[in-house]
Amino acid sequence: MRDLAGGFGYLLAGQRWVFRHGRWLGFGLLPGLVSLVLYAGALIGLGYGADDLTAWATPFADGWSSPWLGLFRGFLTALLYAFGLFVAVITFTAVTLLVGQPFYESLSEQVDRSEGGEVPESGLTLWQELWISARDSLKILGRVLLYGILLFALGFVPVVGQTVVPAVGFCVSGYFLTQELTSVALMRRRVRLTEQLGLLRSRRMLALGFGVPLVLAFLVPLVAVFLMPGAVAGATLMARDLVGADEEQDGAEDRDGGAVTPGESPAGSFGPPPSYA
């Protein structure tokens, strides 16, 4: 529970940071507005075409009597649209980060600068960063789609499909959303995708505490756009502490031959984040 609260604390800390630095809030809104227009058009198109797509995919049900035909296809249409929303929530961040790479890089650097200490630089050109970001996003998207297809299939299971599956879907979305957001700061620290996933696996509840509330908020129109700058700022604060904790653990292992000294917290078990007020 402490990790869940800690993850949410990072999210709130990021929002406070951008509201204290209003110029960066406005600066960070631009990529989200562009992505919002693109996704709104796609979801509106799906809403108009979902019925026809469901009917095309289920020709075997054409002869069913009422009300079974309407109930069956209505359920599939709702499930299809829910799957579209699931994919949209996950890919929105990836696309927005890709569109706004220079914006969010500058925002993340400013967060590091304001918190003191070294401001890491990736040493890559903008095009190299865009290529790595797009490549990693496609890898993550592949994983998300596999989970999405599995959850979509489990949605047909009575009771479980209407209760457990949506909850698991939000957790999957929140976890990978956290990965996408922390990648901005972690890539500047030259932490590769596999290492990023390893850091988050060691702190799953922290990642969920940050990402799941954000996923739920993103379901409200326009909210995603206004929360994105603060989400990037909060993810940067989280990345700073995750990398710091990982380096401390590496140091402990070097000193003790791979063992953590008594009373010392292992990597991924530090408490809630400090106050960034």
Buried (B, 14 or more C-beta within 10 A) or exposed (E): EBBBBBBBBBBBBBBBBBEEBEEBBEBBBBBBBBBBEEBEEBBEEBEEEBBEEBBEEBEEBEEBEEEEBEEBBEBBBEBBBBBBBBBBBBBBBBBBBBBBBEBBBBBBBBBBEBBEEEBBEBEBEEEEBBEBBBEBBEEBBEBBBEBBEEBBEBBEEEEEBEEEBBEBBBBBBBBBBBBBBBBBBBBBBEBEBEBBBBBBEBBBBBBBBBBBBBBBBBEEEEEBBBBBBBBBBBBBBBBBBBBEBBEBBEEBBEEEEEEBEEEEEBBBBBEBBEEBE
